[in-house]
Amino acid sequence: MAECYATLTALPLPKRIQAAEARILIEENFIKRLTILELTQADYATAITRCSQLGLVSGVVYDALHLVAAERANCQRIYTYNLMHFNRLQPHRITVTAP
């Protein structure tokens, strides 16, 4: 949800989405419809290990956290406009596709 908030409030739209608007969008469109999976210490360790083994640095670790959580939840697919970052993380058992 944090990354969704960050993305919504940073989109280069003619009329920017304000903080309160982003919160409402998230509450009305995500929180009520999705199951929130809390990340564990092991999830963080797995994401960091995956990044370090692949030689990936910086913010890609946040994409790795999404991927680790999706793998733990047995998701079949991740939808993202950021295909390159997710594919370089070499997802296991998960298809990464654009919406």
N, C-alpha and C positions, 0 to 999 in steps of 0.2 A: 504494500500500500504506500509505503514511503516513496518508492521509485515512481509510482503512478502520480503521486502528488507533485513530486519534483518535475516530472515530464509535463504534466498539465499546466503547471505554473510557469514553465519555461518555453512552451510552444511559441514559435514566431508567428502568431496570428495577428491580423490587423487590430483586433480588440483582444488584448491579453486576458487570460483567465485569472481572475483575482483569487487570493488565498481562500476566502470564504466560499467562493463559487466552486473551487476545486474540492474543498471538504464536502460540500453538498453533493457534487457529482460522485465522489467516492462512496459516500454514505448511501446514496440512492441506487447506485449502479453496481457496487462491488460488495460491500459489507453484507447486504441483505441476501445476496445471491451466491456468494462463494464461501467455502470453508477456509478459514484462516489457519495455516499451518505454522506453528511456532518453531523457530529454528533452535537447534540444540548446539551445545559446544562441539559435538561430533560433526554436525553439519558445517560449522565454520572451519573446523580443522580439515575436513574433506575438501571444501572449496579452495582453501589456501594451498593444500597439497596439490590439488589438480592444477591450479595456476602455476605453482612453482615448478612442477614436473614438466609442464609444457613451455616454460620460460615466459609466461604471461605476467604482466605487471599492471599496477595501477587499478583503475576502476573496473576492469574486467572481472575482478573478484566478486562484484555485486551480481553480475550475470551468472557467475559460477554458483553463487548462493541460490539463485532462482533455479538453476539446473539441478543442484543437489536436492533441494526441497521437492522439485517435481519428480525426481527419481525415487525419493523416499516415499512419496505419495502414490507411486505407481502410475503416474500420468503417462499418457501415450503421446501427447503432443504439446508443444509450446508455440504459441503465436507471438511473433515479434516482428517489428520492422528492423531489428538489429540482427539480421541473419548472420553476418560475418562474425560478430563477437561470439555468438552462441555456437556456431559451427566450429570455430577454432578451439572450443573447449571439448571437442570430441564427445558429444552426448552419447550415452549408452541407453539403448532401448527407447529413446524418445525421438520423435520426428520434430524438427524445428522448421517452422514454415511462417510465411508472412500471412497476415489476415486477408 
